[in-house]
Each structure stands twice: as structure tokens, then as C-alpha cells.
């Protein structure tokens, strides 16, 4: 039987305008991780590595600007039963070794496989997603028993919904945070900020705690804390 990475590569062979491969970072770690997470982003920002393969880039620790917050969120989602202040204390400082450790447990894909710039061209993102819907669905189907899908911006969540990459879903809006959540079978899909968001109320600690508290509210107190978006 072919490995997941081998199956990813077969899909990529038929992808239109494929430049940057992506997917499972470390297959053994992903399969053995209790809480499985798929991170979906819009595109890579320019150069990834000589192989133009996001999987290798993340395996080597990636870059802190984008991935430190994602690592914090991964850690929190994988340890929801732990006190949130203890979680934050454990993960507030992130270095390359920390990124390697936690990024190795996930799969991460981009809707648009061609690199972009500092600011995403939304039309290109929509066109690339539309042109490769079936490929995206095939790629996502490789990642079984997902606990969480973390969308790296509202644009990503909107396109996932528009093109029904997980079927028909309806997001619920948390009353007190920016977090939106939908659920497909046992998989919770989270729409949140881009990890490099700036501005008032977007400190690393605030972003982390709002996400983790919102997910726990969804799991334990949904009727009171969420409304349809």
C-alpha cells in the first residue's frame, strides 16, 4: 500500500500550475499523534526551499513569523484538557526546536500552490482553488480521522465553504471572539485570524487564549456561547 506522501505526490502530478508541494510533514508522527490537525493556508509567501516543498520546509522548522503562532495553536488544541494559563506558560516561548516538534505532527496545505507575495491576490486565490477543487478534495481525503482543521484566515474558511471541500457546512460565531466553528462528523473546522495578524487585541497570548477558550466553549457550552454567523 502506498504511503500518504506517495499518494500526495500522485495527486500533484496532475495539478495545474503546481509549484509548491505540501501536505503531511512527518507521516509517522502524524499517524501516531492522538489529536490530528490539518492546517489550511492561502499560499506560501515566496521562496520555500530548493525543493519547493512545504513539507520539507516545515520539517526543518519553517520560520517564526508565521509559524510560531500556529505552533502555539497546535499545542493548545492537542492539550485542551490542561489549564489554559499553564498551557500558555509552556508554549509562550517558541524556537526552531519547538516548531520542528509540533509541526511534525500535522498536515499543512495551501489552497493555491503557487507562491504569492506579502499580500494575497484574492482573485488568483479564488481562481486557483476553483480550478483545482477535485485535486484539493482528493488531497484532503488522504488525512483521515482529523480532529481539527485550522483555517489560516477567514478567506480560507470562506473558500472551503464556497467549494464544499468538506461538504456543506455552517459556521457558528463565538459571541466574544473572532473564532468561528463548524463541524463535519468528528472533525471541528476552525475559522480564525491569519497567524501574522497585527493590531489591538492581537497579542500572542490573547490570540492563543481566545482560540483555546472558544474551542472549549464549543465543546462544552455551545448553546450559550455561539450563534449562527
C-alpha positions as CSV (number, residue, x, y, z in Angstrom):
1,X,0.0,0.0,0.0
2,X,1.3,3.4,-0.9
3,X,2.2,5.9,1.9
4,X,0.2,9.1,2.3
5,X,3.2,11.1,0.9
6,X,3.3,8.9,-2.1
7,X,-0.4,9.4,-2.7
8,X,0.1,13.2,-2.3
9,X,2.7,13.1,-5.0
10,X,0.5,11.2,-7.4
11,X,-2.2,13.9,-6.9
12,X,0.4,16.6,-7.5
13,X,1.4,15.0,-10.8
14,X,-2.0,16.1,-12.2
15,X,-2.2,19.5,-10.5
16,X,-2.5,22.5,-12.8
17,X,0.2,25.2,-12.2
18,X,1.7,23.2,-9.3
19,X,4.9,24.8,-7.9
20,X,5.0,24.1,-4.2
21,X,4.1,20.7,-2.8
22,X,2.6,20.4,0.6
23,X,0.8,18.0,3.0
24,X,2.0,15.7,5.7
25,X,5.1,16.9,7.4
26,X,6.2,13.6,9.1
27,X,3.9,10.7,8.3
28,X,5.0,8.6,11.2
29,X,4.4,11.4,13.7
30,X,1.1,12.4,12.1
31,X,-0.3,8.8,12.3
32,X,0.8,8.3,15.9
33,X,-0.4,11.7,17.1
34,X,-3.6,11.4,19.2
35,X,-5.0,14.8,18.1
36,X,-4.7,15.1,14.3
37,X,-4.7,18.6,12.8
38,X,-4.8,19.9,9.3
39,X,-3.7,23.5,8.8
40,X,-5.0,25.1,5.6
41,X,-3.4,28.4,4.4
42,X,-3.9,30.5,1.3
43,X,-0.4,30.2,-0.3
44,X,3.3,30.3,0.5
45,X,4.9,33.7,0.7
46,X,7.6,33.5,-2.0
47,X,10.6,31.1,-1.6
48,X,10.1,28.0,0.4
49,X,13.3,25.9,-0.2
50,X,15.3,24.5,-3.0
51,X,12.9,21.6,-3.5
52,X,9.9,24.0,-3.4
53,X,8.2,21.6,-0.9
54,X,6.4,23.0,2.1
55,X,6.6,19.6,3.8
56,X,10.4,19.8,4.0
57,X,10.3,23.4,5.0
58,X,8.1,22.7,8.0
59,X,10.1,19.6,8.9
60,X,13.1,21.9,9.2
61,X,11.3,24.3,11.5
62,X,10.0,26.8,8.9
63,X,10.1,30.5,10.0
64,X,8.8,32.0,13.2
65,X,6.9,35.0,11.7
66,X,4.0,32.8,10.5
67,X,4.6,29.5,12.3
68,X,5.2,30.4,15.9
69,X,1.6,31.3,16.5
70,X,0.4,28.2,14.5
71,X,2.6,26.1,16.8
72,X,1.1,27.6,19.8
73,X,-2.4,26.9,18.5
74,X,-1.5,23.3,17.6
75,X,-0.1,22.8,21.1
76,X,-3.3,24.2,22.7
77,X,-5.6,22.1,20.5
78,X,-3.6,19.0,21.4
79,X,-3.9,19.7,25.1
80,X,-7.4,21.2,25.6
81,X,-7.9,19.5,29.0
82,X,-4.9,21.4,30.5
83,X,-5.4,24.6,32.4
84,X,-5.1,27.5,29.9
85,X,-2.6,29.5,31.9
86,X,-0.3,26.5,32.3
87,X,-0.7,25.9,28.5
88,X,0.4,29.5,27.7
89,X,3.3,29.3,30.1
90,X,4.5,26.1,28.4
91,X,4.2,27.5,24.9
92,X,4.7,31.3,25.1
93,X,8.3,30.9,24.0
94,X,8.8,29.1,20.7
95,X,12.1,28.4,19.0
96,X,13.1,26.3,16.0
97,X,13.2,23.1,18.0
98,X,9.7,23.7,19.3
99,X,8.5,24.3,15.7
100,X,10.1,21.1,14.5
101,X,8.5,19.1,17.3
102,X,4.9,20.3,16.8
103,X,4.9,20.9,13.1
104,X,6.0,17.3,12.6
105,X,2.6,16.2,14.0
106,X,0.4,17.9,11.4
107,X,-0.5,18.2,7.8
108,X,-0.5,21.6,6.2
109,X,-1.7,22.5,2.7
110,X,-2.3,25.7,0.7
111,X,-5.3,26.3,-1.4
112,X,-3.1,27.9,-4.0
113,X,0.1,26.0,-4.8
114,X,1.8,28.9,-6.5
115,X,3.7,31.3,-4.2
116,X,2.3,34.7,-3.5
117,X,3.6,37.9,-2.1
118,X,3.2,39.8,1.2
119,X,-0.4,40.4,0.3
120,X,-2.6,37.7,-1.3
121,X,-4.3,38.4,-4.7
122,X,-7.8,37.2,-3.8
123,X,-8.9,36.7,-7.4
124,X,-5.9,34.4,-8.1
125,X,-6.6,32.5,-4.9
126,X,-10.2,32.0,-5.9
127,X,-9.3,31.0,-9.4
128,X,-6.7,28.5,-8.3
129,X,-9.0,27.0,-5.8
130,X,-11.8,26.7,-8.3
131,X,-9.6,25.2,-11.0
132,X,-8.3,22.5,-8.6
133,X,-11.3,21.7,-6.5
134,X,-11.2,17.9,-7.2
135,X,-7.5,17.8,-6.5
136,X,-8.0,19.6,-3.2
137,X,-10.7,17.2,-2.2
138,X,-8.6,14.2,-3.1
139,X,-5.7,15.6,-1.1
140,X,-7.8,16.4,1.9
141,X,-9.4,12.9,1.8
142,X,-5.9,11.4,2.5
143,X,-5.9,12.8,6.0
144,X,-8.3,10.5,7.9
145,X,-9.6,10.8,11.4
146,X,-8.9,14.6,11.7
147,X,-9.8,16.2,15.0
148,X,-9.3,19.8,13.8
149,X,-9.0,21.7,10.6
150,X,-7.4,25.1,11.3
151,X,-8.1,27.7,8.6
152,X,-5.3,30.3,8.5
153,X,-7.7,33.2,7.7
154,X,-11.3,34.0,7.1
155,X,-10.6,33.9,3.3
156,X,-9.6,30.3,3.6
157,X,-12.7,29.4,5.6
158,X,-14.9,31.2,3.1
159,X,-13.4,29.3,0.1
160,X,-13.6,25.9,2.0
161,X,-17.3,26.7,2.4
162,X,-17.9,28.0,-1.1
163,X,-16.4,25.0,-2.8
164,X,-17.6,22.5,-0.2
165,X,-14.2,21.0,0.4
166,X,-15.7,19.3,3.4
167,X,-19.2,19.2,2.1
168,X,-22.0,21.6,3.2
169,X,-21.0,23.3,6.5
170,X,-22.4,26.2,8.5
171,X,-20.1,28.2,10.8
172,X,-21.2,29.2,14.2
173,X,-19.8,32.5,15.6
174,X,-18.5,32.8,19.1
175,X,-20.1,35.6,21.0
176,X,-17.0,37.1,22.4
177,X,-14.2,36.3,20.0
178,X,-13.4,36.2,16.3
179,X,-13.5,32.4,16.3
180,X,-16.0,30.6,14.0
181,X,-16.5,26.9,14.2
182,X,-18.2,24.3,12.0
183,X,-18.3,20.5,12.4
184,X,-18.3,17.6,10.0
185,X,-18.7,14.3,11.7
186,X,-16.0,14.2,14.3
187,X,-13.9,17.0,12.7
188,X,-14.0,20.5,14.0
189,X,-13.3,23.2,11.5
190,X,-12.0,26.5,12.9
191,X,-12.0,29.8,11.1
192,X,-9.6,32.3,12.7
193,X,-7.2,35.1,12.1
194,X,-4.1,34.8,9.9
195,X,-1.3,33.9,12.3
196,X,0.5,37.2,11.5
197,X,-2.4,39.4,12.4
198,X,-1.5,42.7,13.9
199,X,-3.4,45.4,15.8
200,X,-5.2,46.0,19.0
201,X,-6.1,42.8,20.9
202,X,-3.8,40.6,18.8
203,X,-1.1,39.9,21.3
204,X,0.3,36.3,21.0
205,X,-1.3,35.5,24.4
206,X,-4.7,37.0,23.5
207,X,-4.8,35.1,20.2
208,X,-3.9,31.8,21.9
209,X,-6.3,32.1,24.8
210,X,-9.2,33.3,22.6
211,X,-8.8,30.3,20.3
212,X,-8.5,27.7,23.0
213,X,-11.3,29.1,25.2
214,X,-13.6,29.3,22.2
215,X,-13.0,25.7,21.2
216,X,-13.6,24.6,24.8
217,X,-16.8,26.7,24.8
218,X,-17.9,24.9,21.6
219,X,-17.2,21.5,23.1
220,X,-18.8,22.2,26.5
221,X,-21.1,25.3,26.3
222,X,-22.2,25.7,22.6
223,X,-25.8,26.8,23.0
224,X,-24.9,29.7,25.3
225,X,-21.7,31.0,23.6
226,X,-22.3,30.6,19.8
227,X,-24.7,31.9,17.2
228,X,-25.0,31.3,13.5
229,X,-22.7,33.6,11.6
